[in-house]
């Protein structure tokens, strides 16, 4: 399926004329990017815009039980989060914590449908450089509680020694370059596409752009095996696999949950674990994480403490 659409193709998709497409761009409603004087549209973002514009969404038919010994976490893939869930299951055998690797947007949509207790997200807001608030506003009917899990470093993974001499996203335009990618809807893919647009590049022209892997670790394994020269991922993978990397951005990685579920016992046990020495020791095993805000409420903020 074609990922980048022209103005004409978007008009056909929306069943409107091209003048209406330009009007929607001018009103800053329709997501679009101008490259070399031509408007281009990510099919994924256009479809997301359509879904977000839906009014009167039906309530979920089968809401998740509040506390029955099951804790469901979905959203963005992260090595430390996966290990933390395993630690939780070991420390609290009366609970079963399960994880659904759906990407940041997928996690928010699961939260909207009451299919999970917690959604992990790191969706960058291009306008102000913040994270998660605007996507949550667009996807959820009510503002969630937002608790920070970590700051982590996004990067381009390359083979040890960087044999291709990759220094930036722009170098991926070199002939013969092979990459692997993360799926649409993941925060890493959205950041990678943003960096490509900044460099004036069409990612679909790069060999391997459409080769997607659900986990950061799998991106690293493809590079370690020599099947790809580069891929967007996180620094923690470079440390685990002894790969080199080119830093892209330090990002805030949050846990979002309905305020009505915040005091569920299982949720509180998991959030409490973020302050435990066992978790902090676990985090020290990995590269590229900053826990300076970990476990603290990002939204709503406590005006008395400034947290």
MONOR-V110406 format. One record per helix or strand of 3 or more residues. SS is the DSSP state (a for helix, b for strand). FROM is the first residue (numbers start at 1). TO is the last residue. Records with the same first field share a line. If there is no record, write none. Layout:
BEGIN
SS: FROM-TO ; FROM-TO
END
This chain:
BEGIN
a: 7-14 ; 18-26 ; 43-52 ; 79-91 ; 103-112 ; 133-139 ; 169-173 ; 187-198 ; 203-205 ; 216-224 ; 235-241 ; 259-261 ; 265-273 ; 277-283
b: 33-35 ; 38-42 ; 70-75 ; 96-101 ; 118-121 ; 145-158 ; 178-182 ; 230-234 ; 244-257 ; 297-299
END
